[in-house]
Amino acid sequence: MRPVAAHRGDVAALQRAFAAGAPVDARDAWGRTALHVASFARQHEAIRLLARAGAKLGALENDRYDGTALIAAAHLGHDGVVRQFIRAGAPPDYVNDLHWTALIESIVLGNGGPRHQATLKALLDAGASWRLTDRQGRTPLELARAHGHDPMQQMLEAAGAR
């Protein structure tokens, strides 16, 4: 795997690595695949290449939270990357070791601003569940209220959350 190439979005370097036999889901010293790295860096073309090359969209990062690249993109407010993962078939309702989904992470770790709102909208539009709760049983609506993310609260209510 070429984490630097994935981070920079160097599609040509990734293509060369795959042509030379590098496994698409190889992991770096931190347990991240190229897809995780490209996701963090919002490298859309690299993500597209990796998905076409067969990268596992639901691959878990070997960190203490055991999250997917979609969850990481959601918590960072990378709404375009989130939409890209959804279109490619990433599982929107995967629950990580914190008992958070991508939707919950967009609320809890987001700032409630436009990018996190767009991320939440993309997840809701894709059918991500607003019923799944965190480990304490709090719903995304309760979390949005607790964090003072009024626009996100309104989006959840419009989606049917009560």
MDTraj code that builds the backbone (N, CA, C; nanometers):
import mdtraj as md
import numpy as np

residues = "MET ARG PRO VAL ALA ALA HIS ARG GLY ASP VAL ALA ALA LEU GLN ARG ALA PHE ALA ALA GLY ALA PRO VAL ASP ALA ARG ASP ALA TRP GLY ARG THR ALA LEU HIS VAL ALA SER PHE ALA ARG GLN HIS GLU ALA ILE ARG LEU LEU ALA ARG ALA GLY ALA LYS LEU GLY ALA LEU GLU ASN ASP ARG TYR ASP GLY THR ALA LEU ILE ALA ALA ALA HIS LEU GLY HIS ASP GLY VAL VAL ARG GLN PHE ILE ARG ALA GLY ALA PRO PRO ASP TYR VAL ASN ASP LEU HIS TRP THR ALA LEU ILE GLU SER ILE VAL LEU GLY ASN GLY GLY PRO ARG HIS GLN ALA THR LEU LYS ALA LEU LEU ASP ALA GLY ALA SER TRP ARG LEU THR ASP ARG GLN GLY ARG THR PRO LEU GLU LEU ALA ARG ALA HIS GLY HIS ASP PRO MET GLN GLN MET LEU GLU ALA ALA GLY ALA ARG".split()
xyz = np.array([
    [0.0833, -0.1174, 0.0000],
    [0.0000, 0.0000, 0.0000],
    [0.0878, 0.1237, 0.0000],
    [0.0395, 0.2272, -0.0600],
    [0.1108, 0.3534, -0.0681],
    [0.0333, 0.4610, 0.0059],
    [0.0529, 0.4737, 0.1389],
    [-0.0261, 0.5726, 0.2127],
    [0.0011, 0.7152, 0.1679],
    [0.1239, 0.7456, 0.1326],
    [0.1556, 0.8822, 0.0888],
    [0.0831, 0.9118, -0.0417],
    [0.0845, 0.8161, -0.1344],
    [0.0149, 0.8350, -0.2619],
    [-0.1348, 0.8519, -0.2392],
    [-0.1928, 0.7731, -0.1499],
    [-0.3361, 0.7843, -0.1204],
    [-0.3664, 0.9189, -0.0573],
    [-0.2812, 0.9634, 0.0347],
    [-0.3027, 1.0919, 0.1021],
    [-0.2934, 1.2081, 0.0036],
    [-0.2006, 1.1988, -0.0889],
    [-0.1832, 1.3056, -0.1889],
    [-0.2810, 1.2951, -0.3048],
    [-0.3483, 1.1822, -0.3155],
    [-0.4381, 1.1621, -0.4288],
    [-0.3625, 1.1305, -0.5553],
    [-0.2445, 1.0730, -0.5421],
    [-0.1583, 1.0404, -0.6569],
    [-0.2078, 0.9108, -0.7207],
    [-0.3055, 0.9252, -0.8079],
    [-0.3692, 0.8113, -0.8723],
    [-0.2682, 0.7322, -0.9558],
    [-0.1786, 0.8006, -1.0244],
    [-0.0795, 0.7309, -1.1078],
    [0.0093, 0.6407, -1.0216],
    [0.0527, 0.6894, -0.9060],
    [0.1370, 0.6075, -0.8176],
    [0.0585, 0.4880, -0.7643],
    [-0.0680, 0.5085, -0.7321],
    [-0.1504, 0.3970, -0.6864],
    [-0.1683, 0.2944, -0.7975],
    [-0.1923, 0.3410, -0.9200],
    [-0.2074, 0.2493, -1.0327],
    [-0.0803, 0.1689, -1.0557],
    [0.0351, 0.2352, -1.0460],
    [0.1623, 0.1642, -1.0614],
    [0.1797, 0.0588, -0.9527],
    [0.1426, 0.0943, -0.8307],
    [0.1556, -0.0016, -0.7203],
    [0.0674, -0.1235, -0.7428],
    [-0.0546, -0.1014, -0.7889],
    [-0.1452, -0.2139, -0.8140],
    [-0.0970, -0.2971, -0.9317],
    [-0.0461, -0.2307, -1.0358],
    [0.0065, -0.3027, -1.1518],
    [0.1260, -0.3906, -1.1123],
    [0.1995, -0.3466, -1.0119],
    [0.3152, -0.4226, -0.9645],
    [0.2748, -0.5313, -0.8645],
    [0.1452, -0.5411, -0.8375],
    [0.0970, -0.6478, -0.7508],
    [0.0678, -0.6092, -0.6071],
    [0.0744, -0.4814, -0.5751],
    [0.0436, -0.4395, -0.4376],
    [-0.1037, -0.4682, -0.4083],
    [-0.1326, -0.5287, -0.2942],
    [-0.2726, -0.5562, -0.2597],
    [-0.3473, -0.4270, -0.2280],
    [-0.4684, -0.4167, -0.2784],
    [-0.5465, -0.2937, -0.2637],
    [-0.5821, -0.2658, -0.1173],
    [-0.5965, -0.3701, -0.0375],
    [-0.6357, -0.3506, 0.1021],
    [-0.5207, -0.3726, 0.2003],
    [-0.3972, -0.3582, 0.1514],
    [-0.2820, -0.3696, 0.2423],
    [-0.2927, -0.2609, 0.3480],
    [-0.2346, -0.2869, 0.4618],
    [-0.2436, -0.1929, 0.5745],
    [-0.1076, -0.1358, 0.6084],
    [-0.1097, -0.0116, 0.6544],
    [0.0146, 0.0516, 0.6992],
    [0.0393, 0.0149, 0.8455],
    [0.1410, 0.0731, 0.9041],
    [0.1782, 0.0400, 1.0424],
    [0.0689, 0.0740, 1.1431],
    [-0.0238, 0.1602, 1.1073],
    [-0.1336, 0.1991, 1.1966],
    [-0.2623, 0.1227, 1.1670],
    [-0.2557, 0.0279, 1.0750],
    [-0.3723, -0.0528, 1.0430],
    [-0.4679, 0.0091, 0.9441],
    [-0.4248, 0.1147, 0.8766],
    [-0.5115, 0.1833, 0.7798],
    [-0.4868, 0.1304, 0.6391],
    [-0.5934, 0.1192, 0.5618],
    [-0.5807, 0.0879, 0.4202],
    [-0.5648, 0.2187, 0.3431],
    [-0.5300, 0.2074, 0.2157],
    [-0.5210, 0.3266, 0.1307],
    [-0.6558, 0.3985, 0.1264],
    [-0.7646, 0.3228, 0.1319],
    [-0.8977, 0.3830, 0.1307],
    [-0.9203, 0.4687, 0.2554],
    [-0.8773, 0.4223, 0.3707],
    [-0.8889, 0.5035, 0.4925],
    [-0.8107, 0.6336, 0.4770],
    [-0.6873, 0.6211, 0.4291],
    [-0.6002, 0.7381, 0.4164],
    [-0.6587, 0.8373, 0.3153],
    [-0.7026, 0.7885, 0.2006],
    [-0.7612, 0.8765, 0.0987],
    [-0.8880, 0.9433, 0.1507],
    [-0.9646, 0.8706, 0.2309],
    [-1.0866, 0.9258, 0.2880],
    [-1.0566, 1.0422, 0.3812],
    [-0.9601, 1.0228, 0.4712],
    [-0.9223, 1.1303, 0.5628],
    [-0.8784, 1.2546, 0.4875],
    [-0.8107, 1.2348, 0.3744],
    [-0.7545, 1.3468, 0.2987],
    [-0.8503, 1.4010, 0.1918],
    [-0.9699, 1.3465, 0.1829],
    [-1.0697, 1.3881, 0.0825],
    [-1.0166, 1.3790, -0.0594],
    [-0.9535, 1.2710, -0.0920],
    [-0.8964, 1.2493, -0.2251],
    [-0.9952, 1.1675, -0.3088],
    [-1.0895, 1.2373, -0.3712],
    [-1.1995, 1.1735, -0.4436],
    [-1.1533, 1.0799, -0.5550],
    [-1.0575, 1.1235, -0.6353],
    [-1.0118, 1.0384, -0.7456],
    [-0.9448, 0.9122, -0.6934],
    [-0.8665, 0.9255, -0.5885],
    [-0.8018, 0.8079, -0.5294],
    [-0.9075, 0.7137, -0.4730],
    [-1.0102, 0.7679, -0.4103],
    [-1.1186, 0.6846, -0.3567],
    [-1.1877, 0.6100, -0.4700],
    [-1.2159, 0.6802, -0.5796],
    [-1.2801, 0.6152, -0.6948],
    [-1.1934, 0.5009, -0.7476],
    [-1.0637, 0.5275, -0.7642],
    [-0.9718, 0.4245, -0.8126],
    [-0.9704, 0.3054, -0.7178],
    [-0.9599, 0.3311, -0.5892],
    [-0.9541, 0.2228, -0.4913],
    [-1.0829, 0.1409, -0.4916],
    [-1.1964, 0.2067, -0.5030],
    [-1.3243, 0.1346, -0.5087],
    [-1.3303, 0.0478, -0.6341],
    [-1.2887, 0.1035, -0.7482],
    [-1.2873, 0.0249, -0.8734],
    [-1.1894, -0.0916, -0.8649],
    [-1.0823, -0.0734, -0.7895],
    [-0.9805, -0.1781, -0.7763],
    [-1.0225, -0.2864, -0.6761],
    [-1.1382, -0.2670, -0.6129],
    [-1.1896, -0.3699, -0.5234],
    [-1.1643, -0.3478, -0.3762],
    [-1.1289, -0.2261, -0.3375],
    [-1.1077, -0.1984, -0.1952],
    [-1.2351, -0.2302, -0.1180],
    [-1.2183, -0.2870, -0.0013],
    [-1.3327, -0.3205, 0.0838],
    [-1.3833, -0.1930, 0.1498],
    [-1.5021, -0.1495, 0.1078],
    [-1.5578, -0.0232, 0.1579],
    [-1.5920, -0.0282, 0.3058],
    [-1.6164, -0.1446, 0.3570],
    [-1.6495, -0.1578, 0.4981],
    [-1.5314, -0.2028, 0.5822],
    [-1.4112, -0.1985, 0.5253],
    [-1.2926, -0.2425, 0.5997],
    [-1.2767, -0.1587, 0.7253],
    [-1.2480, -0.2261, 0.8337],
    [-1.2321, -0.1578, 0.9612],
    [-1.0884, -0.1122, 0.9793],
    [-1.0756, 0.0046, 1.0346],
    [-0.9434, 0.0549, 1.0677],
    [-0.8995, -0.0148, 1.1959],
    [-0.7774, -0.0565, 1.2022],
    [-0.7271, -0.1253, 1.3216],
    [-0.6861, -0.0242, 1.4270],
    [-0.7814, 0.0520, 1.4721],
    [-0.7546, 0.1443, 1.5820],
    [-0.8439, 0.1050, 1.6985],
    [-0.8388, 0.1762, 1.8039],
    [-0.9163, 0.1350, 1.9212],
    [-1.0665, 0.1544, 1.9038],
    [-1.1092, 0.2234, 1.7969],
    [-1.2520, 0.2460, 1.7746],
    [-1.3111, 0.1544, 1.6688],
    [-1.2257, 0.0901, 1.5902],
    [-1.2697, -0.0063, 1.4905],
    [-1.3744, 0.0527, 1.3954],
    [-1.3418, 0.1665, 1.3365],
    [-1.4357, 0.2336, 1.2488],
    [-1.4055, 0.2114, 1.1018],
    [-1.5009, 0.2494, 1.0174],
    [-1.4849, 0.2400, 0.8725],
    [-1.4417, 0.3756, 0.8166],
    [-1.4010, 0.3754, 0.6912],
    [-1.3639, 0.5008, 0.6251],
    [-1.4851, 0.5941, 0.6159],
    [-1.6045, 0.5386, 0.5991],
    [-1.7260, 0.6217, 0.5956],
    [-1.7448, 0.6930, 0.7292],
    [-1.7259, 0.6226, 0.8385],
    [-1.7409, 0.6859, 0.9706],
    [-1.6392, 0.7983, 0.9865],
    [-1.5157, 0.7734, 0.9446],
    [-1.4123, 0.8772, 0.9551],
    [-1.4495, 0.9993, 0.8720],
    [-1.4972, 0.9777, 0.7505],
    [-1.5359, 1.0894, 0.6643],
    [-1.6522, 1.1671, 0.7253],
    [-1.7458, 1.0962, 0.7866],
    [-1.8621, 1.1622, 0.8488],
    [-1.8197, 1.2468, 0.9674],
    [-1.7305, 1.1950, 1.0481],
    [-1.6911, 1.2722, 1.1661],
    [-1.6094, 1.3944, 1.1279],
    [-1.5408, 1.3886, 1.0147],
    [-1.4633, 1.5032, 0.9676],
    [-1.5476, 1.6026, 0.8865],
    [-1.6725, 1.5653, 0.8555],
    [-1.7584, 1.6539, 0.7761],
    [-1.7208, 1.6562, 0.6294],
    [-1.6628, 1.5486, 0.5807],
    [-1.6264, 1.5379, 0.4385],
    [-1.7497, 1.4887, 0.3618],
    [-1.8460, 1.5778, 0.3448],
    [-1.9750, 1.5379, 0.2878],
    [-1.9625, 1.4784, 0.1481],
    [-1.8737, 1.5314, 0.0663],
    [-1.8554, 1.4757, -0.0677],
    [-1.8020, 1.3336, -0.0628],
    [-1.7099, 1.3080, 0.0265],
    [-1.6553, 1.1729, 0.0430],
    [-1.7645, 1.0799, 0.0951],
    [-1.8453, 1.1275, 0.1879],
    [-1.9549, 1.0472, 0.2413],
    [-2.0494, 1.0074, 0.1271],
    [-2.0876, 1.1036, 0.0435],
    [-2.1756, 1.0715, -0.0698],
    [-2.1095, 0.9717, -0.1641],
    [-1.9809, 0.9864, -0.1849],
    [-1.9073, 0.8953, -0.2720],
    [-1.9086, 0.7525, -0.2152],
    [-1.8855, 0.7384, -0.0855],
    [-1.8899, 0.6066, -0.0232],
    [-2.0297, 0.5458, -0.0301],
    [-2.1296, 0.6284, -0.0083],
    [-2.2680, 0.5788, -0.0140],
    [-2.2989, 0.5274, -0.1537],
    [-2.2631, 0.6053, -0.2562],
    [-2.2864, 0.5615, -0.3942],
    [-2.2140, 0.4309, -0.4254],
    [-2.0979, 0.4126, -0.3637],
    [-2.0183, 0.2922, -0.3890],
    [-2.0646, 0.1729, -0.3057],
    [-2.1606, 0.1946, -0.2167],
    [-2.2177, 0.0845, -0.1410],
    [-2.1624, 0.0619, -0.0017],
    [-2.0966, 0.1602, 0.0552],
    [-2.0454, 0.1458, 0.1920],
    [-2.1624, 0.1297, 0.2889],
    [-2.1460, 0.0466, 0.3901],
    [-2.2561, 0.0247, 0.4855],
    [-2.2768, 0.1468, 0.5755],
    [-2.3910, 0.2159, 0.5644],
    [-2.4112, 0.3397, 0.6399],
    [-2.4379, 0.3203, 0.7887],
    [-2.4805, 0.2024, 0.8282],
    [-2.5202, 0.1826, 0.9675],
    [-2.4231, 0.0964, 1.0479],
    [-2.2990, 0.0848, 1.0014],
    [-2.2012, 0.0100, 1.0791],
    [-2.1836, 0.0801, 1.2144],
    [-2.1772, 0.0030, 1.3217],
    [-2.1609, 0.0564, 1.4571],
    [-2.0191, 0.0248, 1.5037],
    [-1.9430, 0.1290, 1.5378],
    [-1.8041, 0.1080, 1.5803],
    [-1.7974, 0.0706, 1.7292],
    [-1.6761, 0.0577, 1.7796],
    [-1.6574, 0.0150, 1.9182],
    [-1.7060, 0.1175, 2.0207],
    [-1.7234, 0.2403, 1.9806],
    [-1.7828, 0.3406, 2.0692],
    [-1.9345, 0.3305, 2.0701],
    [-1.9857, 0.2444, 1.9822],
    [-2.1290, 0.2258, 1.9588],
    [-2.1871, 0.3472, 1.8861],
    [-2.1060, 0.4019, 1.7952],
    [-2.1481, 0.5145, 1.7125],
    [-2.1504, 0.4732, 1.5662],
    [-2.2481, 0.5254, 1.4936],
    [-2.2564, 0.5098, 1.3488],
    [-2.1988, 0.6362, 1.2835],
    [-2.1904, 0.6353, 1.1519],
    [-2.1457, 0.7553, 1.0797],
    [-2.2392, 0.8722, 1.1105],
    [-2.3702, 0.8452, 1.1172],
    [-2.4671, 0.9502, 1.1454],
    [-2.4428, 1.0098, 1.2842],
    [-2.4206, 0.9248, 1.3827],
    [-2.3952, 0.9740, 1.5184],
    [-2.2636, 1.0519, 1.5222],
    [-2.1607, 1.0011, 1.4546],
    [-2.0319, 1.0724, 1.4550],
    [-2.0433, 1.2097, 1.3905],
    [-2.1259, 1.2227, 1.2877],
    [-2.1411, 1.3539, 1.2235],
    [-2.1986, 1.4562, 1.3214],
    [-2.2742, 1.4089, 1.4187],
    [-2.3351, 1.4963, 1.5190],
    [-2.2400, 1.5185, 1.6373],
    [-2.1935, 1.4097, 1.6951],
    [-2.1152, 1.4168, 1.8186],
    [-1.9783, 1.4793, 1.7958],
    [-1.9117, 1.4426, 1.6874],
    [-1.7775, 1.4939, 1.6615],
    [-1.7771, 1.6103, 1.5638],
    [-1.8928, 1.6415, 1.5081],
    [-1.9037, 1.7540, 1.4159],
    [-1.9269, 1.8843, 1.4891],
    [-1.9149, 1.9927, 1.4140],
    [-1.9343, 2.1251, 1.4739],
    [-2.0737, 2.1807, 1.4465],
    [-2.1573, 2.1028, 1.3788],
    [-2.2928, 2.1473, 1.3491],
    [-2.3019, 2.2440, 1.2326],
    [-2.1888, 2.2725, 1.1701],
    [-2.1844, 2.3673, 1.0593],
    [-2.2296, 2.3070, 0.9273],
    [-2.2182, 2.3851, 0.8200],
    [-2.2691, 2.3435, 0.6896],
    [-2.2156, 2.2089, 0.6396],
    [-2.0879, 2.1820, 0.6583],
    [-2.0335, 2.0551, 0.6076],
    [-2.0879, 1.9355, 0.6855],
    [-2.1009, 1.9499, 0.8157],
    [-2.1567, 1.8395, 0.8935],
    [-2.3074, 1.8266, 0.8682],
    [-2.3738, 1.9368, 0.8424],
    [-2.5153, 1.9293, 0.8049],
    [-2.5305, 1.8571, 0.6715],
    [-2.4447, 1.8891, 0.5753],
    [-2.4495, 1.8219, 0.4441],
    [-2.4173, 1.6735, 0.4593],
    [-2.3265, 1.6417, 0.5501],
    [-2.2937, 1.5020, 0.5771],
    [-2.4152, 1.4297, 0.6341],
    [-2.4801, 1.4901, 0.7333],
    [-2.5994, 1.4305, 0.7918],
    [-2.7078, 1.4122, 0.6867],
    [-2.7275, 1.5117, 0.6013],
    [-2.8290, 1.5018, 0.4958],
    [-2.7983, 1.3856, 0.4030],
    [-2.6725, 1.3723, 0.3623],
    [-2.6343, 1.2622, 0.2730],
    [-2.6636, 1.1270, 0.3382],
    [-2.6338, 1.1155, 0.4655],
    [-2.6587, 0.9895, 0.5360],
    [-2.8084, 0.9619, 0.5489],
    [-2.8846, 1.0641, 0.5839],
    [-3.0298, 1.0461, 0.5944],
    [-3.0902, 1.0121, 0.4586],
    [-3.0468, 1.0829, 0.3540],
    [-3.0974, 1.0554, 0.2190],
    [-3.0662, 0.9124, 0.1753],
    [-2.9562, 0.8575, 0.2263],
    [-2.9156, 0.7208, 0.1915],
    [-2.9860, 0.6159, 0.2777],
    [-3.0689, 0.6625, 0.3708],
    [-3.1426, 0.5690, 0.4541],
    [-3.0715, 0.5284, 0.5818],
    [-2.9650, 0.6001, 0.6189],
    [-2.8984, 0.5696, 0.7459],
    [-3.0001, 0.5855, 0.8589],
    [-2.9933, 0.4982, 0.9546],
    [-3.0926, 0.4957, 1.0623],
    [-3.0710, 0.6053, 1.1652],
    [-3.1770, 0.6800, 1.1905],
    [-3.1750, 0.7776, 1.2990],
    [-3.2296, 0.7140, 1.4269],
    [-3.2596, 0.5845, 1.4198],
    [-3.3113, 0.5117, 1.5365],
    [-3.1996, 0.4461, 1.6183],
    [-3.0857, 0.4191, 1.5553],
    [-2.9753, 0.3558, 1.6274],
    [-2.9227, 0.4515, 1.7331],
    [-2.8935, 0.3991, 1.8502],
    [-2.8521, 0.4831, 1.9622],
    [-2.7054, 0.4595, 1.9970],
    [-2.6536, 0.5495, 2.0775],
    [-2.5182, 0.5297, 2.1288],
    [-2.5250, 0.4306, 2.2458],
    [-2.4129, 0.4039, 2.3065],
    [-2.4053, 0.3050, 2.4146],
    [-2.4949, 0.3416, 2.5337],
    [-2.5195, 0.4709, 2.5534],
    [-2.6045, 0.5144, 2.6640],
    [-2.7524, 0.5196, 2.6256],
    [-2.7843, 0.4783, 2.5039],
    [-2.9229, 0.4768, 2.4596],
    [-2.9735, 0.6089, 2.4049],
    [-2.8832, 0.7039, 2.3817],
    [-2.9243, 0.8344, 2.3278],
    [-2.9380, 0.8266, 2.1762],
    [-3.0463, 0.8815, 2.1273],
    [-3.0719, 0.8844, 1.9831],
    [-2.9942, 0.9988, 1.9185],
    [-2.9782, 0.9938, 1.7871],
    [-2.9156, 1.1069, 1.7188],
    [-2.9884, 1.2388, 1.7449],
    [-3.1202, 1.2358, 1.7549],
    [-3.1955, 1.3580, 1.7837],
    [-3.1584, 1.4122, 1.9214],
    [-3.1510, 1.3258, 2.0203],
    [-3.1120, 1.3697, 2.1545],
    [-2.9695, 1.4252, 2.1540],
    [-2.8820, 1.3623, 2.0783],
    [-2.7434, 1.4084, 2.0709],
    [-2.7341, 1.5440, 2.0022],
    [-2.8122, 1.5633, 1.8952],
    [-2.8119, 1.6929, 1.8270],
    [-2.8614, 1.8027, 1.9205],
    [-2.9640, 1.7734, 1.9964],
    [-3.0142, 1.8706, 2.0948],
    [-2.9080, 1.9019, 2.1995],
    [-2.8460, 1.7971, 2.2515],
    [-2.7456, 1.8140, 2.3573],
    [-2.6257, 1.8956, 2.3101],
    [-2.5918, 1.8844, 2.1817],
    [-2.4780, 1.9583, 2.1273],
    [-2.5175, 2.0953, 2.0723],
    [-2.6461, 2.1274, 2.0774],
    [-2.6922, 2.2574, 2.0288],
    [-2.6866, 2.2714, 1.8783],
    [-2.6959, 2.1599, 1.8083],
    [-2.6928, 2.1613, 1.6614],
    [-2.8367, 2.1704, 1.6087],
    [-2.8949, 2.2893, 1.6214],
    [-3.0357, 2.3075, 1.5853],
    [-3.0686, 2.2673, 1.4417],
    [-2.9891, 2.3081, 1.3405],
    [-3.0225, 2.2655, 1.2038],
    [-3.0215, 2.1132, 1.1882],
    [-2.9291, 2.0466, 1.2557],
    [-2.9229, 1.9003, 1.2477],
    [-3.0446, 1.8392, 1.3171],
    [-3.0849, 1.8986, 1.4282],
    [-3.2047, 1.8538, 1.4981],
    [-3.3259, 1.8648, 1.4058],
    [-3.3380, 1.9759, 1.3364],
    [-3.4498, 1.9968, 1.2451],
    [-3.4469, 1.8950, 1.1300],
    [-3.3268, 1.8626, 1.0804],
    [-3.3156, 1.7645, 0.9731],
    [-3.3608, 1.6265, 1.0217],
    [-3.3226, 1.5908, 1.1411],
    [-3.3626, 1.4618, 1.1970],
    [-3.5128, 1.4555, 1.2191],
    [-3.5697, 1.5639, 1.2675],
    [-3.7150, 1.5680, 1.2875],
    [-3.7881, 1.5589, 1.1540],
    [-3.7355, 1.6272, 1.0524],
    [-3.7977, 1.6191, 0.9192],
    [-3.7904, 1.4770, 0.8629],
    [-3.6876, 1.4008, 0.9063],
    [-3.6731, 1.2623, 0.8604],
    [-3.7614, 1.1666, 0.9400],
    [-3.8259, 1.2192, 1.0455],
    [-3.9179, 1.1365, 1.1231],
    [-3.8751, 1.1096, 1.2659],
    [-3.7585, 1.1553, 1.3042],
    [-3.7111, 1.1310, 1.4414],
    [-3.7970, 1.2062, 1.5417],
    [-3.8251, 1.1422, 1.6512],
    [-3.9049, 1.2023, 1.7587],
    [-3.8409, 1.1737, 1.8917],
])
top = md.Topology()
chain = top.add_chain()
for i, resn in enumerate(residues, 1):
    res = top.add_residue(resn, chain, resSeq=i)
    for name in ("N", "CA", "C"):
        top.add_atom(name, md.element.get_by_symbol(name[0]), res)
traj = md.Trajectory(xyz[None], top)
